[in-house]
Amino acid sequence: MINFTGSHILSVNQLDRDAIAKIFETANTMQPYAQRKKRTRVLDGAILGNMFFEASTRTRVSFGSAFNLLGGFVRETTGMSSSALAKGESLYDTARVLSSYADVIAMRHPESGSVSEFAQGSMVPVINGGDGPNEHPTQALLDLYTIEKELNSKLQTIDNMHIAMVGDLKFGRTVHSLSKLLAQYKNITFSLISPKELAMPDSIVSIIEDAGHKVIISDEIEGNLDADILYLTRIQEERFPSPDEANKYRGQFRLNQQIYTKHCKSNTVIMHPLPRDSRSDANELDTDLNLNPNLAIFRQVENGVIIRMALFALTLGVADQVQQHECDVNWFTQK
Ligand code: NCD
């Protein structure tokens, strides 16, 4: 198992089942602090460099909130044009500089491999918040944690489950990282549903197949949705050469209550990393599902905070000191 303290978290390839179990066990202990039942100041004085060189709402804000919830401070930069990368500075130099201002860095960047390159110049642990279409390890961990919780509440397990992944499986980094984590479990059926041009990369399909799982590849939603977990994705239009190219695929696969009732099991869990594209020509996940109890998208969001708290506590070596630095919450809270 990875020795978390001082380590970068760049890829799910670093995480075996023991490491995943350690992260989930640590995340469970973060629940009272995330729900504001208690505070902890275990990271009092520590600084997170939250470096997002590509669009983000939930990942950026939840990394920041997670760090604040542990008592630390957050320094943030957003967008490429407002950083010195736009003046030709290398990722290595940027990392050397930014890591002298922080104790840990969370980073997102539009190019595959960029966060690993950045980590080589960093003097502090770097956590990958998404590197182009390549990987999104923290999203995969929060997705896996959500899948486990949702299935356990229905007395099911990840082993032997059926997951259907739908949409842009070529550019969707969340499904790449999640598939690699799931490959470590047993006897899963993967239905990979996408337009042919946006199919899951062969390298990921091979990892799943070589681990002994069943893979069904289809470009049709009909007949493929009666899964235990249905994981929808947005067409990643920012990765296409032009908006027109992306428009060819937007709106091709949609889920609404009517389709759910017709094609899914009565308890199929609906997941999406968000943002869902709510424009009328896309609308891959209709708001008429908002009251469906099997819609887990906002539970994924909540789980994202405790997973990121766990990763900070582990990489900064304070996971066993969180409670020691506990104090009361003295404001009104409804969580
Ligand atoms: C995803 C991403 O950025 O890869 N969003 C997220 O982090 N929750 C998915 C997406 O943007 O479609």
Residues whose N, C-alpha, C, O or C-beta is under 5 A from the ligand:
A	BS01	NCD	T59 G130 H136 R173 T174 R234 P273 L274 P275
